[in-house]
Amino acid sequence: MFNIEKYLEIKDFITKQGEKEIEIVSVSKNHSLEAVTMAINNGIRIFGENRVQEAIKKFSALKEMYKDIDLHLTGPLQSNKVSAALKIFDCFQTLDREKLAKEFVKYPDIVKKKRFFIQINIGQEESKSGIMPNEADSFISYCQNDLNINICGLMCIPPINEDAGVFFSNLKNIAKKNKIKNLSMGMSGDYKQGIESGATHIRLGTILFGKRA
């Protein structure tokens, strides 16, 4: 179930930091429609899902009922699922390669209404997807100038068991260099470091919905 008390506690923490523009993306992947409905009934409107088919099944009817729901893709996307993903998601936080970017621009009329974060592989880990930091500037420019994609932010997942703040700071520097405003950094275990490092979006799943089924 959705933990509204924890959500309000985190909102209070954000306010006490003097940061009022931080969006909490409630990551509902692998959680029930009942849990999502409970969140909606408590005024939550920004959600994150990792799989296209699960998002369609869970949110298609809800988005008809609640026009202000803002649905973010927070997991990897296969190129062959771009068309379906564009029909349900409002924001894509995991634009992580040239092939995917080229697939998006096959649907220019739809894409211009969407927002995109480029995922940076900030820890340069083989196990994670994302653009390498040393290639970030050129990829950002390619997406913005050559493909005319609305790049509104950068996203990262720092290495486990390392100081997340260092990696968040590195992401912030890339964003500043490229004049990008939004930073999606911080999840259930490191959201406070994300906020302290200048996050505009934090992605919270387990801390709000409990452990996944």
Protein Blocks (a to p, Z undefined) as FASTA:
>chain_A
ZZfklmmmmmmmmmmnopakbccdddfehiafklmmmmmmnopabdcdfbfklmmmmmmm
mmmmmmmbccddfbdcdfklmmmmmmmpmbdckbcbfklmmmmmmmmmlmmmpccddddd
fkopakbgcddfklmmmmmmmmmmmnopacfbdcddddehiafklmmmmmmmmmmmnopa
bdceddfklmmmmmmnopabdcdfklmnopaZZ
